[in-house]
Amino acid sequence: MSNTFRYDKTYESELIALLKKDPEWNSFTHAGKIDVFKSALLSSRTYICKSQGEVCGYLRALVDGFGIYVSELYVAPAFRNNGYGKGLLKELKQDHPDQVVYVLSDEDLYYEKLGCKRVGSVFQL
């Protein structure tokens, strides 16, 4: 069972600790970029996912009035294949029912599996 929440600073340390476990996310969490990332989490539309009381993933999206652009979607490896990423996307879409949501991703197979429509070089929910 998971729950999704709008991100706020109270989740910062737990989310950063989770991402630091994954070397592929070092570009967000290394010393030279961590403060920029923390600021981006707060200034974007960000959600976290918790399972069994611990943060297991997050989604960060940019909202500009023309559309919503998912910049990052992450679910920790131990929690994957449980629908948590899909739940984060659903929460975002529910909060913005009248706007088009685009996903900027290099994980094409995942979004194809969810049934997202390719529009040029991005996916549309």
Stockholm file with secondary structure:
# STOCKHOLM 1.0

chainA/1-125         MSNTFRYDKTYESELIALLKKDPEWNSFTHAGKIDVFKSALLSSRTYICKSQGEVCGYLRALVDGFGIYVSELYVAPAFRNNGYGKGLLKELKQDHPDQVVYVLSDEDLYYEKLGCKRVGSVFQL
#=GR chainA/1-125 SS CEEEEECCGGGHHHHHHHHHTSGGGHHHHSTTTHHHHHHHHHHSEEEEEEETTEEEEEEEEEECSSCEEEEEEEECGGGTTSSHHHHHHHHHHHHCTTSCEEECCSCHHHHHHTTCEEETTEEEC
#=GC SS_cons         CEEEEECCGGGHHHHHHHHHTSGGGHHHHSTTTHHHHHHHHHHSEEEEEEETTEEEEEEEEEECSSCEEEEEEEECGGGTTSSHHHHHHHHHHHHCTTSCEEECCSCHHHHHHTTCEEETTEEEC
//
